[in-house]
Amino acid sequence: MKKVKALFWAAVVTVFAVAVTTVGKADGADPAAGSEFVKFRFAHWNIGHFSYYDGADGKDQTTISAEKADEMALRYKKVINEVSPDVMGVAEYEPAFALDGRLAKDVIFQNFKNQYIGTKYAYNCNSIFMNGMAALSEKEIKFTKMVQTRYYKVVEVKLKGKIVKIVETHTDWNQGENGAAYRALQFKEILDAFAKDEYVILAADWNVDSKVAMQEYQPFIDAGYTMANGGYLGLLSTYPRSKSGGFIDNIIVKGFAVSNIGVSEESGNLSDHRLIYCDLIMN
């Protein structure tokens, strides 16, 4: 009887041990193959230099007074906290949150351990904030053709032993004679830059013409990317001031499944753009 009990408890311990080792693995995953289940939330927001809040026509720098700074900071933080992203790309980032000089990275984004803040050129400033992963490298690449000075910021991280490229950018709008044509070239330049990479996350205010948004996004689809905006839920408005839809902000990925797509309505009261987010699962 003692021998039978011993064998029974040994079997229970073995089953429990097996269950523990498979927690956090993808279905059918082989632990020895390093195929851990990797899922995280990604958000993108054209934050409008902290000057387009409450319907104001903003500019390329903050307009938040020292007196209003604490109140406004809490509003921005509540939006970010509600979405709870692990990684966040920000277009039209502004280093100074308020006119008293306090910094946005310390006031709004202090909950992100790793901060990669881009160079500011008037309205263009692209930054990436992350928890749970750190950049192996970061760089900025200016576009070859552009109306305004524009670039894409890219950081490299390693997940499941694989290199992942995370990009935040802001492409030309239909400005002047060449805006639309240069935007198309900027899309191609990005696609060419990451054509050989298996895992890529592209986040941006893409400034597509909402009347032909899917037509403009088509090169990404043709290249094997999956879109948050224009994908599973169809087109979502992220620029409410547009009369033709405003489908201009998007998270476009390769090597990841996309789920739990959403747009923050409250974020539209703090910028002329709404924040878009989704969960990404590494394939």
Sequence and secondary structure as in RCSB ss.txt:
>XXXX:A:sequence
MKKVKALFWAAVVTVFAVAVTTVGKADGADPAAGSEFVKFRFAHWNIGHFSYYDGADGKDQTTISAEKADEMALR
YKKVINEVSPDVMGVAEYEPAFALDGRLAKDVIFQNFKNQYIGTKYAYNCNSIFMNGMAALSEKEIKFTKMVQTR
YYKVVEVKLKGKIVKIVETHTDWNQGENGAAYRALQFKEILDAFAKDEYVILAADWNVDSKVAMQEYQPFIDAGY
TMANGGYLGLLSTYPRSKSGGFIDNIIVKGFAVSNIGVSEESGNLSDHRLIYCDLIMN
>XXXX:A:secstr
 HHHHHHHHHHHHHHHHHHHHHTTB TT  GGGT B  EEEEEEEE GGG SGGG    SS    TTTHHHHHHH
HHHHHHHH  SEEEEES  SBSSTT  BHHHHTSTT SEEE    BTTB  EEEESS   SEEEEEE SS SS  
EEEEEEEEETTEEEEEEEEE   S TTTHHHHHHHHHHHHHHHTTT SSEEEEEE    GGGHHHHHHHHHHTT 
EESTTBTTB   S TT SS    EEEEEESEEEEEEEE SGGGGTSSS  EEEEEEE 
